[in-house]
Amino acid sequence: EGQIRMVLYGQPTDMRKSFDGLQALTRHAMGLAPLNGSLYVFINRRGGQIRVLYFDRSVFYVRGKK
């Protein structure tokens, strides 16, 4: 109850990707379902930026931080 799974993508990610590009990475490169309620974490090559993709019942969200 109340648990959220967090999954880190193991390759550097282009931070210009929108939710379409990130959900495609989730589905095809990671082999996971982006609609399952998990948080998918992507980091750029230098490790200075992070983006998190998640689906909240009806809409995708992408949050980023430098």
QUIMOGI-V830561 format. One record per run of one state. SS is the DSSP state (a for helix, b for strand, c for the rest). FROM is the first residue (numbers start at 1). TO is the last residue. If there is no record, write none. Layout:
ss;from;to
SS;FROM;TO
SS;FROM;TO
This chain:
ss;from;to
c;1;5
b;6;8
c;9;18
a;19;29
c;30;38
b;39;43
c;44;49
b;50;55
c;56;59
b;60;65
c;66;66
